[in-house]
């Protein structure tokens, strides 16, 4: 709730007297500010249920080479990957660019507290629907999209995360209706 509600927070702050330390009085009933005020105070619980086709399904184990080890292939690390991402055939090029290896549960290591680098690929269907915000009641246009998360790592040829990201972006650009965002690994 950082930036996107700063104007509403400011509007609620201005409802108080200038030197008052008391909480802001209630905004007018039915206003956008009141909807937000009730949400912020916990008077309204908002839930966003996931449709069945957006759930990750079972988690599968794959191996990657962490960038921390500079592509040392004796450090193949076991990580989890959703079955949903694995079975999306239109993203095979992206999965290949992520340098995932077949997991060997006996030979590969499992690092405690290791969070792999991840690429989140969002595929847009091109349709828009008009939705109403559950927090403010404002109408907006929502693009239909599905996102898929892929852990990625180094390879024998590509040891720098920057280079692997470039390979993933190139694979995503071939899709024409997709975008990608990244998060780095944490050890």
Secondary structure, DSSP 8 states (H G I E B T S, - for coil): --STTHHHHHHHHTTS-TT--S------TTSHHHHHHHHHTTSS-------GGGS--SEEEEEEE-GGGTT-GGGEEEEEEEHHHHH-GGGHHHHHHTT-EE--TTTSB--TT-B-EEEEEEEEEEEEEEEE-TTT--EEEEEEEEEEEEEE-B-SS--SHHHHHHHHHHHHHTTSSEEEEEE--B-
